[in-house]
Amino acid sequence: MTFAPSFRASTGRSNICRVTRSEAIAFLKKYTRQEDEKILDLLFENSTMKTSTDGVIKEQWVVDALAMTAKMSPEYNQFKPNDLFVDQFFPVTVN
């Protein structure tokens, strides 16, 4: 799993791709300010552990995420997956 640079800063680890479950839960607790251990476990299992480790994003994931979000905020119905998703990698040079 990969975490944001803030995780590296908070743990002092240079290799942020290899962390223990307890370290990940501690980070989620700090990041989300969630205190309920059951919710943190669910977040870890259903989000963190299902995050792509190779950067691949599947179109169906975008379709599902938009559908779920639109249930809570109908204005998201205006977005189409093809407007937000490409299945090709385009390298970018940063100056």
C-alpha positions in Angstrom: 0.0 0.0 0.0 1.1 3.5 -0.6 0.5 6.5 1.6 0.9 10.2 1.1 4.2 12.0 2.0 2.6 13.1 5.3 2.8 9.4 6.4 6.5 9.4 5.7 7.0 12.5 7.7 4.9 11.2 10.6 6.8 7.8 10.7 10.2 8.8 9.6 10.2 5.9 7.1 11.8 6.2 3.7 10.0 3.2 2.3 6.3 4.1 2.8 5.0 1.1 0.8 5.8 -1.4 3.6 3.9 -0.6 6.8 2.2 -2.8 9.3 -1.5 -2.9 9.8 -1.2 -1.1 13.1 0.9 1.7 11.6 -1.7 2.1 8.8 -4.6 2.2 11.3 -2.7 4.8 13.4 -2.2 6.9 10.3 -5.9 6.6 9.4 -6.9 7.5 12.9 -4.8 10.6 12.9 -5.7 11.6 9.3 -9.5 11.0 9.7 -9.7 12.0 13.4 -11.9 8.9 13.8 -11.8 7.2 17.2 -14.0 4.2 16.6 -11.8 1.2 16.1 -14.5 -0.7 14.1 -14.8 2.1 11.7 -11.0 2.4 11.3 -10.8 -1.4 10.6 -13.6 -1.1 8.0 -11.8 1.8 6.4 -8.5 -0.1 6.3 -10.1 -3.3 4.9 -12.5 -1.7 2.4 -10.4 1.2 1.2 -6.7 1.0 2.0 -6.3 -2.7 1.3 -8.2 -2.3 -2.0 -6.1 0.6 -3.3 -4.2 -0.2 -6.5 -0.6 -0.7 -5.7 0.5 -0.3 -9.4 -1.4 2.9 -10.2 -3.9 1.2 -12.4 -7.4 2.6 -12.3 -10.2 0.6 -13.8 -13.1 2.3 -15.5 -15.7 0.2 -13.5 -14.2 1.7 -10.3 -14.9 5.2 -11.6 -18.4 4.2 -12.6 -19.1 2.7 -9.2 -17.6 5.7 -7.3 -19.7 8.2 -9.3 -22.8 6.2 -8.7 -22.2 6.0 -5.0 -21.3 9.7 -4.8 -24.4 10.7 -6.8 -26.6 8.9 -4.2 -25.4 11.4 -1.6 -25.0 14.4 -3.9 -27.2 14.3 -7.0 -25.2 17.0 -8.8 -22.6 14.3 -9.5 -25.0 12.7 -12.0 -23.7 15.3 -14.5 -20.3 13.6 -14.6 -19.6 10.8 -17.0 -16.8 8.3 -16.3 -15.2 9.1 -19.7 -14.9 12.7 -18.7 -12.8 11.7 -15.7 -11.0 8.6 -16.7 -8.4 7.5 -19.2 -6.8 4.1 -19.4 -3.5 5.3 -20.9 -0.4 6.7 -19.1 0.8 10.0 -20.4 4.2 10.9 -19.0 4.6 14.5 -17.8 7.8 16.5 -17.5 7.8 18.8 -14.6 10.1 21.8 -15.0 
